[in-house]
Amino acid sequence: MKFIPFENTYIHKDDMPPSDHEEEENPPTTLIPPVDRNIGSSSEVGGSSSSIEDHILNLNQRLEEFFLIFINQHEEVTSLIRGLDSRISNLEHKFDKYDEDDDMSQEF
C-alpha cells in the first residue's frame, strides 16, 4: 500500500483528489516511516498489574467499597434527619399546648 502526503495527513494514492495539474500522473510519493508497536492480547502480559483483567478487578473492588461507603453515609444521614424530625415534632407539640391568648413568656 502506498500512502502519499496530502495537506496535513496521508491518503492512499487511489484516493487522491484530482489536482489542477492533470499532466502529472504520478504524484510525489514518500513512504510513511513504519511505526514500531508492541500490540498483543492481555493474556500475553501474564500477571502484570497493567493487564486489563487486573484493572477490571480493581475497578470492581473500588466500586464495591464506594457502594458500602455510600450505604453507611446514607444510613447516617437518615438517622440524623430522623433525630431532627423528632426534635421538631416535640417542639411542635410543646407549642400546640398554647392558645393564641396564652402568654408563652411565663414558661421561658
DRENTORKOL-3810 file (N, C-alpha, C; in nm, 4 decimals):
REM DRENTORKOL-3810
@n.u->0.0842; n.v->-0.1173; n.w->0.0000; ca.u->0.0000; ca.v->0.0000; ca.w->0.0000; c.u->0.0881; c.v->0.1228; c.w->0.0000
@n.u->0.0549; n.v->0.2139; n.w->-0.0832; ca.u->0.1311; ca.v->0.3378; ca.w->-0.0924; c.u->0.0442; c.v->0.4518; c.w->-0.0415
@n.u->0.0940; n.v->0.5201; n.w->0.0567; ca.u->0.0279; ca.v->0.6394; ca.w->0.1072; c.u->0.1118; c.v->0.7590; c.w->0.0676
@n.u->0.0442; n.v->0.8648; n.w->0.0345; ca.u->0.1145; ca.v->0.9860; ca.w->-0.0060; c.u->0.0703; c.v->1.1010; c.w->0.0827
@n.u->0.1581; n.v->1.1972; n.w->0.1055; ca.u->0.1194; ca.v->1.3121; ca.w->0.1881; c.u->0.0202; c.v->1.3991; c.w->0.1133
@n.u->-0.0835; n.v->1.4396; n.w->0.1839; ca.u->-0.1842; ca.v->1.5293; ca.w->0.1288; c.u->-0.2241; c.v->1.6257; c.w->0.2391
@n.u->-0.1919; n.v->1.7520; n.w->0.2213; ca.u->-0.2135; ca.v->1.8566; ca.w->0.3207; c.u->-0.1503; c.v->1.8155; c.w->0.4529
@n.u->-0.2300; n.v->1.7975; n.w->0.5586; ca.u->-0.1725; ca.v->1.7650; ca.w->0.6899; c.u->-0.1820; c.v->1.6169; c.w->0.7240
@n.u->-0.2126; n.v->1.5334; n.w->0.6256; ca.u->-0.2321; ca.v->1.3920; ca.w->0.6542; c.u->-0.1771; c.v->1.3083; c.w->0.5397
@n.u->-0.1964; n.v->1.1791; n.w->0.5476; ca.u->-0.1562; ca.v->1.0873; ca.w->0.4416; c.u->-0.2802; c.v->1.0169; c.w->0.3898
@n.u->-0.2882; n.v->0.9979; n.w->0.2585; ca.u->-0.4002; ca.v->0.9253; ca.w->0.1998; c.u->-0.3454; c.v->0.8236; c.w->0.1007
@n.u->-0.4303; n.v->0.7278; n.w->0.0658; ca.u->-0.3911; ca.v->0.6276; ca.w->-0.0330; c.u->-0.3836; c.v->0.6938; c.w->-0.1693
@n.u->-0.2934; n.v->0.6454; n.w->-0.2531; ca.u->-0.2721; ca.v->0.7113; ca.w->-0.3823; c.u->-0.3961; c.v->0.7029; c.w->-0.4708
@n.u->-0.4807; n.v->0.5998; n.w->-0.4537; ca.u->-0.6034; ca.v->0.5896; ca.w->-0.5327; c.u->-0.7101; c.v->0.6874; c.w->-0.4858
@n.u->-0.7000; n.v->0.7346; n.w->-0.3622; ca.u->-0.7980; ca.v->0.8285; ca.w->-0.3081; c.u->-0.7581; c.v->0.9736; c.w->-0.3279
@n.u->-0.6526; n.v->0.9954; n.w->-0.3984; ca.u->-0.6038; ca.v->1.1317; ca.w->-0.4216; c.u->-0.7061; c.v->1.2091; c.w->-0.5043
@n.u->-0.7496; n.v->1.3269; n.w->-0.4571; ca.u->-0.8454; ca.v->1.4055; ca.w->-0.5356; c.u->-0.7783; c.v->1.4583; c.w->-0.6625
@n.u->-0.8580; n.v->1.4845; n.w->-0.7650; ca.u->-0.7982; ca.v->1.5371; ca.w->-0.8888; c.u->-0.7348; c.v->1.6729; c.w->-0.8630
@n.u->-0.6174; n.v->1.6889; n.w->-0.9158; ca.u->-0.5461; ca.v->1.8144; ca.w->-0.8938; c.u->-0.5546; c.v->1.9019; c.w->-1.0178
@n.u->-0.5057; n.v->2.0229; n.w->-1.0051; ca.u->-0.5049; ca.v->2.1155; ca.w->-1.1175; c.u->-0.4033; c.v->2.0730; c.w->-1.2223
@n.u->-0.3081; n.v->1.9946; n.w->-1.1818; ca.u->-0.2030; ca.v->1.9513; ca.w->-1.2731; c.u->-0.2366; c.v->1.8117; c.w->-1.3239
@n.u->-0.3233; n.v->1.8027; n.w->-1.4212; ca.u->-0.3646; ca.v->1.6741; ca.w->-1.4745; c.u->-0.2529; c.v->1.6048; c.w->-1.5519
@n.u->-0.1570; n.v->1.6826; n.w->-1.5996; ca.u->-0.0484; ca.v->1.6197; ca.w->-1.6733; c.u->0.0434; c.v->1.5416; c.w->-1.5808
@n.u->0.0373; n.v->1.5716; n.w->-1.4544; ca.u->0.1166; ca.v->1.4972; ca.w->-1.3570; c.u->0.0410; c.v->1.3705; c.w->-1.3210
@n.u->0.0841; n.v->1.2590; n.w->-1.3735; ca.u->0.0130; ca.v->1.1349; ca.w->-1.3441; c.u->0.0620; c.v->1.0706; c.w->-1.2150
@n.u->0.1842; n.v->1.0909; n.w->-1.1841; ca.u->0.2401; ca.v->1.0319; ca.w->-1.0633; c.u->0.2642; c.v->1.1411; c.w->-0.9599
@n.u->0.1771; n.v->1.1500; n.w->-0.8601; ca.u->0.2012; ca.v->1.2485; ca.w->-0.7550; c.u->0.3250; c.v->1.2080; c.w->-0.6763
@n.u->0.3840; n.v->1.3002; n.w->-0.6056; ca.u->0.5044; ca.v->1.2662; ca.w->-0.5295; c.u->0.4720; c.v->1.1613; c.w->-0.4240
@n.u->0.5494; n.v->1.0587; n.w->-0.4221; ca.u->0.5268; ca.v->0.9510; ca.w->-0.3254; c.u->0.6437; c.v->0.9450; c.w->-0.2291
@n.u->0.6118; n.v->0.9631; n.w->-0.1050; ca.u->0.7103; ca.v->0.9440; ca.w->0.0009; c.u->0.6523; c.v->0.8415; c.w->0.0964
@n.u->0.7310; n.v->0.7481; n.w->0.1322; ca.u->0.6831; ca.v->0.6422; ca.w->0.2195; c.u->0.6683; c.v->0.6926; c.w->0.3621
@n.u->0.5647; n.v->0.6446; n.w->0.4255; ca.u->0.5434; ca.v->0.6758; ca.w->0.5665; c.u->0.6375; c.v->0.5879; c.w->0.6469
@n.u->0.7108; n.v->0.6468; n.w->0.7378; ca.u->0.8019; ca.v->0.5631; ca.w->0.8168; c.u->0.7229; c.v->0.4634; c.w->0.9007
@n.u->0.7706; n.v->0.3392; n.w->0.9087; ca.u->0.6971; ca.v->0.2388; ca.w->0.9866; c.u->0.7024; c.v->0.2720; c.w->1.1355
@n.u->0.5935; n.v->0.2390; n.w->1.2017; ca.u->0.5823; ca.v->0.2639; ca.w->1.3453; c.u->0.5961; c.v->0.1309; c.w->1.4172
@n.u->0.6882; n.v->0.1250; n.w->1.5106; ca.u->0.7065; ca.v->0.0030; ca.w->1.5888; c.u->0.6059; c.v->0.0026; c.w->1.7025
@n.u->0.5230; n.v->-0.0989; n.w->1.7042; ca.u->0.4232; ca.v->-0.1105; ca.w->1.8106; c.u->0.4243; c.v->-0.2530; c.w->1.8621
@n.u->0.4168; n.v->-0.2650; n.w->1.9896; ca.u->0.4050; ca.v->-0.3964; ca.w->2.0518; c.u->0.2602; c.v->-0.4142; c.w->2.0927
@n.u->0.1850; n.v->-0.4790; n.w->2.0070; ca.u->0.0431; ca.v->-0.4975; ca.w->2.0329; c.u->0.0192; c.v->-0.6454; c.w->2.0575
@n.u->-0.0520; n.v->-0.6749; n.w->2.1632; ca.u->-0.0828; ca.v->-0.8136; ca.w->2.1943; c.u->-0.2031; c.v->-0.8195; c.w->2.2850
@n.u->-0.2520; n.v->-0.9381; n.w->2.3068; ca.u->-0.3673; ca.v->-0.9529; ca.w->2.3941; c.u->-0.3235; c.v->-0.9395; c.w->2.5390
@n.u->-0.4211; n.v->-0.9195; n.w->2.6246; ca.u->-0.3884; ca.v->-0.9026; ca.w->2.7655; c.u->-0.3434; c.v->-1.0336; c.w->2.8282
@n.u->-0.3721; n.v->-1.1464; n.w->2.7628; ca.u->-0.3281; ca.v->-1.2743; ca.w->2.8183; c.u->-0.1778; c.v->-1.2917; c.w->2.8042
@n.u->-0.1162; n.v->-1.2218; n.w->2.7098; ca.u->0.0278; ca.v->-1.2311; ca.w->2.6933; c.u->0.1027; c.v->-1.1567; c.w->2.8025
@n.u->0.0353; n.v->-1.0642; n.w->2.8685; ca.u->0.1006; ca.v->-0.9836; ca.w->2.9702; c.u->0.1283; c.v->-1.0673; c.w->3.0940
@n.u->0.0467; n.v->-1.1680; n.w->3.1172; ca.u->0.0664; ca.v->-1.2546; ca.w->3.2325; c.u->0.0077; c.v->-1.1923; c.w->3.3572
@n.u->0.0819; n.v->-1.1985; n.w->3.4674; ca.u->0.0333; ca.v->-1.1469; ca.w->3.5936; c.u->0.0668; c.v->-1.0016; c.w->3.6148
@n.u->0.0948; n.v->-0.9300; n.w->3.5119; ca.u->0.1347; ca.v->-0.7906; ca.w->3.5243; c.u->0.0185; c.v->-0.7061; c.w->3.5754
@n.u->0.0522; n.v->-0.6037; n.w->3.6518; ca.u->-0.0528; ca.v->-0.5173; ca.w->3.7055; c.u->-0.1110; c.v->-0.4264; c.w->3.5998
@n.u->-0.0507; n.v->-0.4234; n.w->3.4822; ca.u->-0.1026; ca.v->-0.3370; ca.w->3.3771; c.u->-0.2012; c.v->-0.4094; c.w->3.2870
@n.u->-0.2348; n.v->-0.5335; n.w->3.3185; ca.u->-0.3285; ca.v->-0.6056; ca.w->3.2330; c.u->-0.4703; c.v->-0.5544; c.w->3.2562
@n.u->-0.5508; n.v->-0.5711; n.w->3.1562; ca.u->-0.6888; ca.v->-0.5219; ca.w->3.1622; c.u->-0.7674; c.v->-0.5952; c.w->3.2699
@n.u->-0.7437; n.v->-0.7245; n.w->3.2851; ca.u->-0.8172; ca.v->-0.8008; ca.w->3.3858; c.u->-0.7915; c.v->-0.7467; c.w->3.5260
@n.u->-0.6659; n.v->-0.7115; n.w->3.5534; ca.u->-0.6331; ca.v->-0.6558; ca.w->3.6849; c.u->-0.7022; c.v->-0.5221; c.w->3.7058
@n.u->-0.7067; n.v->-0.4423; n.w->3.6019; ca.u->-0.7739; ca.v->-0.3130; ca.w->3.6135; c.u->-0.9240; c.v->-0.3308; c.w->3.6367
@n.u->-0.9843; n.v->-0.4283; n.w->3.5703; ca.u->-1.1275; ca.v->-0.4528; ca.w->3.5888; c.u->-1.1545; c.v->-0.5031; c.w->3.7298
@n.u->-1.0713; n.v->-0.5949; n.w->3.7791; ca.u->-1.0888; ca.v->-0.6431; ca.w->3.9164; c.u->-1.0730; c.v->-0.5297; c.w->4.0167
@n.u->-0.9725; n.v->-0.4464; n.w->3.9954; ca.u->-0.9503; ca.v->-0.3323; ca.w->4.0837; c.u->-1.0694; c.v->-0.2376; c.w->4.0788
@n.u->-1.1234; n.v->-0.2161; n.w->3.9597; ca.u->-1.2392; ca.v->-0.1283; ca.w->3.9460; c.u->-1.3597; c.v->-0.1865; c.w->4.0188
@n.u->-1.3816; n.v->-0.3179; n.w->4.0065; ca.u->-1.4929; ca.v->-0.3816; ca.w->4.0768; c.u->-1.4781; c.v->-0.3674; c.w->4.2280
@n.u->-1.3573; n.v->-0.3872; n.w->4.2793; ca.u->-1.3347; ca.v->-0.3727; ca.w->4.4234; c.u->-1.3595; c.v->-0.2291; c.w->4.4681
@n.u->-1.3132; n.v->-0.1336; n.w->4.3890; ca.u->-1.3335; ca.v->0.0070; ca.w->4.4252; c.u->-1.4810; c.v->0.0439; c.w->4.4206
@n.u->-1.5559; n.v->-0.0112; n.w->4.3244; ca.u->-1.6995; ca.v->0.0153; ca.w->4.3183; c.u->-1.7717; c.v->-0.0437; c.w->4.4389
@n.u->-1.7330; n.v->-0.1638; n.w->4.4809; ca.u->-1.7937; ca.v->-0.2240; ca.w->4.5996; c.u->-1.7643; c.v->-0.1405; c.w->4.7240
@n.u->-1.6397; n.v->-0.0948; n.w->4.7384; ca.u->-1.6045; ca.v->-0.0093; ca.w->4.8522; c.u->-1.6843; c.v->0.1204; c.w->4.8491
@n.u->-1.6977; n.v->0.1799; n.w->4.7318; ca.u->-1.7749; ca.v->0.3032; ca.w->4.7187; c.u->-1.9205; c.v->0.2793; c.w->4.7561
@n.u->-1.9760; n.v->0.1663; n.w->4.7140; ca.u->-2.1150; ca.v->0.1353; ca.w->4.7461; c.u->-2.1332; c.v->0.1212; c.w->4.8967
@n.u->-2.0402; n.v->0.0521; n.w->4.9645; ca.u->-2.0513; ca.v->0.0361; ca.w->5.1095; c.u->-2.0390; c.v->0.1701; c.w->5.1816
@n.u->-1.9480; n.v->0.2547; n.w->5.1356; ca.u->-1.9342; ca.v->0.3878; ca.w->5.1954; c.u->-2.0616; c.v->0.4677; c.w->5.1749
@n.u->-2.1189; n.v->0.4586; n.w->5.0552; ca.u->-2.2421; ca.v->0.5307; ca.w->5.0259; c.u->-2.3556; c.v->0.4830; c.w->5.1159
@n.u->-2.3681; n.v->0.3515; n.w->5.1341; ca.u->-2.4742; ca.v->0.2969; ca.w->5.2196; c.u->-2.4568; c.v->0.3460; c.w->5.3629
@n.u->-2.3337; n.v->0.3441; n.w->5.4141; ca.u->-2.3087; ca.v->0.3901; ca.w->5.5515; c.u->-2.3424; c.v->0.5378; c.w->5.5669
@n.u->-2.3022; n.v->0.6190; n.w->5.4709; ca.u->-2.3328; ca.v->0.7618; ca.w->5.4792; c.u->-2.4826; c.v->0.7858; c.w->5.4679
@n.u->-2.5505; n.v->0.7088; n.w->5.3842; ca.u->-2.6952; ca.v->0.7242; ca.w->5.3702; c.u->-2.7654; c.v->0.6912; c.w->5.5017
@n.u->-2.7226; n.v->0.5834; n.w->5.5670; ca.u->-2.7824; ca.v->0.5467; ca.w->5.6955; c.u->-2.7561; c.v->0.6540; c.w->5.8004
@n.u->-2.6359; n.v->0.7103; n.w->5.8001; ca.u->-2.6030; ca.v->0.8148; ca.w->5.8971; c.u->-2.6878; c.v->0.9395; c.w->5.8741
@n.u->-2.7006; n.v->0.9809; n.w->5.7495; ca.u->-2.7810; ca.v->1.0996; ca.w->5.7180; c.u->-2.9273; c.v->1.0746; c.w->5.7524
@n.u->-2.9760; n.v->0.9547; n.w->5.7223; ca.u->-3.1152; ca.v->0.9217; ca.w->5.7537; c.u->-3.1398; c.v->0.9265; c.w->5.9037
@n.u->-3.0469; n.v->0.8756; n.w->5.9837; ca.u->-3.0654; ca.v->0.8795; ca.w->6.1293; c.u->-3.0604; c.v->1.0231; c.w->6.1813
@n.u->-2.9734; n.v->1.1070; n.w->6.1237; ca.u->-2.9698; ca.v->1.2477; ca.w->6.1655; c.u->-3.0999; c.v->1.3194; c.w->6.1307
@n.u->-3.1549; n.v->1.2893; n.w->6.0151; ca.u->-3.2820; ca.v->1.3516; ca.w->5.9754; c.u->-3.3941; c.v->1.3051; c.w->6.0671
@n.u->-3.3939; n.v->1.1763; n.w->6.1033; ca.u->-3.4963; ca.v->1.1265; ca.w->6.1969; c.u->-3.4848; c.v->1.1972; c.w->6.3321
@n.u->-3.3607; n.v->1.2183; n.w->6.3786; ca.u->-3.3412; ca.v->1.2891; ca.w->6.5052; c.u->-3.3932; c.v->1.4315; c.w->6.4982
@n.u->-3.3634; n.v->1.5008; n.w->6.3888; ca.u->-3.4153; ca.v->1.6372; ca.w->6.3721; c.u->-3.5671; c.v->1.6376; c.w->6.3641
@n.u->-3.6224; n.v->1.5400; n.w->6.2948; ca.u->-3.7676; ca.v->1.5327; ca.w->6.2810; c.u->-3.8341; c.v->1.5120; c.w->6.4161
@n.u->-3.7758; n.v->1.4259; n.w->6.4994; ca.u->-3.8360; ca.v->1.4032; ca.w->6.6317; c.u->-3.8234; c.v->1.5278; c.w->6.7195
@n.u->-3.7113; n.v->1.5996; n.w->6.7102; ca.u->-3.6959; ca.v->1.7226; ca.w->6.7890; c.u->-3.7950; c.v->1.8290; c.w->6.7433
@n.u->-3.8129; n.v->1.8418; n.w->6.6126; ca.u->-3.9086; ca.v->1.9410; ca.w->6.5613; c.u->-4.0500; c.v->1.9029; c.w->6.6019
@n.u->-4.0817; n.v->1.7743; n.w->6.5957; ca.u->-4.2168; ca.v->1.7330; ca.w->6.6344; c.u->-4.2403; c.v->1.7563; c.w->6.7837
@n.u->-4.1369; n.v->1.7369; n.w->6.8687; ca.u->-4.1505; ca.v->1.7670; ca.w->7.0118; c.u->-4.1761; c.v->1.9157; c.w->7.0333
@n.u->-4.1051; n.v->2.0007; n.w->6.9589; ca.u->-4.1290; ca.v->2.1450; ca.w->6.9706; c.u->-4.2692; c.v->2.1820; c.w->6.9243
@n.u->-4.3149; n.v->2.1193; n.w->6.8167; ca.u->-4.4499; ca.v->2.1486; ca.w->6.7680; c.u->-4.5544; c.v->2.1111; c.w->6.8720
@n.u->-4.5369; n.v->1.9947; n.w->6.9365; ca.u->-4.6331; ca.v->1.9534; ca.w->7.0395; c.u->-4.6290; c.v->2.0475; c.w->7.1595
@n.u->-4.5111; n.v->2.0958; n.w->7.1908; ca.u->-4.4992; ca.v->2.1872; ca.w->7.3040; c.u->-4.5716; c.v->2.3180; c.w->7.2743
@n.u->-4.5560; n.v->2.3690; n.w->7.1519; ca.u->-4.6209; ca.v->2.4953; ca.w->7.1175; c.u->-4.7693; c.v->2.4780; c.w->7.0879
@n.u->-4.8122; n.v->2.3575; n.w->7.0560; ca.u->-4.9542; ca.v->2.3339; ca.w->7.0309; c.u->-5.0360; c.v->2.3440; c.w->7.1596
@n.u->-4.9714; n.v->2.3280; n.w->7.2748; ca.u->-5.0434; ca.v->2.3367; ca.w->7.4018; c.u->-5.0956; c.v->2.4775; c.w->7.4271
@n.u->-5.0274; n.v->2.5755; n.w->7.3728; ca.u->-5.0646; ca.v->2.7140; ca.w->7.3992; c.u->-5.1668; c.v->2.7620; c.w->7.2979
@n.u->-5.2599; n.v->2.8387; n.w->7.3482; ca.u->-5.3561; ca.v->2.9050; ca.w->7.2598; c.u->-5.3000; c.v->3.0408; c.w->7.2232
@n.u->-5.3688; n.v->3.1087; n.w->7.1370; ca.u->-5.3222; ca.v->3.2413; ca.w->7.0955; c.u->-5.3297; c.v->3.3414; c.w->7.2103
@n.u->-5.4201; n.v->3.3191; n.w->7.3030; ca.u->-5.4378; ca.v->3.4139; ca.w->7.4127; c.u->-5.3362; c.v->3.3919; c.w->7.5246
@n.u->-5.2781; n.v->3.2749; n.w->7.5308; ca.u->-5.1838; ca.v->3.2455; ca.w->7.6382; c.u->-5.0535; c.v->3.3215; c.w->7.6172
@n.u->-4.9903; n.v->3.3528; n.w->7.7288; ca.u->-4.8609; ca.v->3.4198; ca.w->7.7234; c.u->-4.7525; c.v->3.3136; c.w->7.7417
@n.u->-4.6751; n.v->3.2883; n.w->7.6350; ca.u->-4.5728; ca.v->3.1842; ca.w->7.6422; c.u->-4.4490; c.v->3.2317; c.w->7.7167
@n.u->-4.4358; n.v->3.3602; n.w->7.7422; ca.u->-4.3145; ca.v->3.4118; ca.w->7.8040; c.u->-4.3008; c.v->3.3669; c.w->7.9494
@n.u->-4.4094; n.v->3.3260; n.w->8.0142; ca.u->-4.4008; ca.v->3.2817; ca.w->8.1528; c.u->-4.3153; c.v->3.1554; c.w->8.1639
@n.u->-4.3271; n.v->3.0658; n.w->8.0670; ca.u->-4.2515; ca.v->2.9416; ca.w->8.0759; c.u->-4.1064; c.v->2.9620; c.w->8.0346
@n.u->-4.0804; n.v->3.0592; n.w->7.9484; ca.u->-3.9431; ca.v->3.0833; ca.w->7.9042; c.u->-3.8820; c.v->3.1835; c.w->7.9953
END
